[in-house]
Amino acid sequence: MTVVVAVKDKDGNIVMGADRQASTDETKVKLANPKVFKHSGYLIGYAGSMAGEKLFYNFEPGWAKDIRINIDEYMQTHFLRDLRAFYDEWWIDTTNESDLSLLIAVDGRIYEHNA
């Protein structure tokens, strides 16, 4: 079971952390890459499916500050569209059985997303 946590301090700074283990019923291994990473101005943490590794290497979201709209609107429209296109291109399971969960921090806000 993965734990990912994000905390915002009184000045609006966000820190995020997670364990670095992957496991099955029989095996536990330490991952080479962390489950929290910075990418294109976002701080992203993942839990559940190892599809998070695909995000680490391949996801190229647009940058919210380039779009002159409210950040919440951006995240619920443009960002989700980019994420859905990524899921389709990289065969990420988005069925009800999917277990990929994300914490996404950008512009002093924290968003939760389940694939």
TORPA-822652 format. One line per 3 residues: number of its first residue (from 1); their letters; for each residue x, y, z of C-alpha. Coordinates in steps of 0.5 Angstrom, whole numbers, padded with zeros to 4 digits. Layout:
<pts>
NUM) A) X Y Z | ...
</pts>
This chain:
<pts>
1) MTV) 0000 0000 0000 | 0003 0007 -0002 | 0002 0013 0002
4) VVA) 0003 0020 -0001 | 0002 0026 0003 | 0002 0033 0001
7) VKD) 0002 0039 0006 | 0001 0047 0004 | 0004 0051 0009
10) KDG) 0002 0058 0012 | 0006 0062 0006 | 0003 0057 0001
13) NIV) 0009 0053 -0001 | 0007 0045 -0002 | 0011 0039 0000
16) MGA) 0010 0032 -0002 | 0012 0026 0000 | 0011 0018 -0001
19) DRQ) 0014 0012 0000 | 0019 0008 -0005 | 0016 0001 -0005
22) AST) 0013 -0003 -0010 | 0010 -0010 -0007 | 0006 -0016 -0009
25) DET) 0003 -0021 -0004 | 0010 -0025 -0004 | 0015 -0019 -0006
28) KVK) 0017 -0012 -0004 | 0022 -0008 -0008 | 0025 -0001 -0007
31) LAN) 0023 0003 -0014 | 0029 0006 -0017 | 0025 0013 -0018
34) PKV) 0021 0016 -0013 | 0013 0016 -0013 | 0013 0024 -0013
37) FKH) 0017 0028 -0018 | 0017 0035 -0021 | 0015 0036 -0028
40) SGY) 0013 0042 -0033 | 0012 0046 -0026 | 0007 0041 -0023
43) LIG) 0009 0037 -0017 | 0006 0030 -0018 | 0005 0024 -0013
46) YAG) 0002 0017 -0015 | 0000 0011 -0011 | -0003 0005 -0014
49) SMA) -0002 0002 -0021 | 0006 0003 -0023 | 0003 0007 -0029
52) GEK) 0006 0013 -0025 | 0012 0011 -0028 | 0010 0012 -0035
55) LFY) 0007 0019 -0032 | 0015 0020 -0030 | 0018 0019 -0036
58) NFE) 0012 0021 -0041 | 0007 0026 -0039 | 0008 0033 -0042
61) PGW) 0002 0037 -0039 | 0001 0044 -0042 | 0003 0049 -0037
64) AKD) -0003 0053 -0033 | 0001 0059 -0033 | 0001 0060 -0040
67) IRI) -0007 0060 -0040 | -0010 0066 -0038 | -0016 0063 -0034
70) NID) -0017 0061 -0027 | -0013 0055 -0025 | -0018 0051 -0022
73) EYM) -0022 0052 -0029 | -0015 0050 -0033 | -0014 0044 -0028
76) QTH) -0021 0041 -0029 | -0021 0043 -0037 | -0014 0043 -0041
79) FLR) -0010 0039 -0036 | -0016 0033 -0035 | -0016 0033 -0043
82) DLR) -0008 0032 -0043 | -0009 0027 -0038 | -0014 0023 -0042
85) AFY) -0010 0023 -0048 | -0004 0021 -0044 | -0008 0015 -0041
88) DEW) -0011 0013 -0048 | -0004 0014 -0052 | 0000 0010 -0046
91) WID) -0006 0004 -0045 | -0007 0007 -0038 | -0013 0003 -0034
94) TTN) -0018 0008 -0033 | -0024 0002 -0032 | -0027 0002 -0025
97) ESD) -0022 -0003 -0023 | -0016 0002 -0024 | -0012 0004 -0018
100) LSL) -0008 0009 -0020 | -0009 0016 -0016 | -0005 0022 -0017
103) LIA) -0004 0028 -0012 | -0002 0034 -0017 | 0000 0041 -0014
106) VDG) 0001 0047 -0018 | 0000 0054 -0017 | -0001 0054 -0009
109) RIY) -0006 0049 -0010 | -0007 0041 -0009 | -0011 0037 -0013
112) EHN) -0013 0029 -0013 | -0015 0025 -0019 | -0017 0018 -0019
115) A) -0016 0015 -0026
</pts>
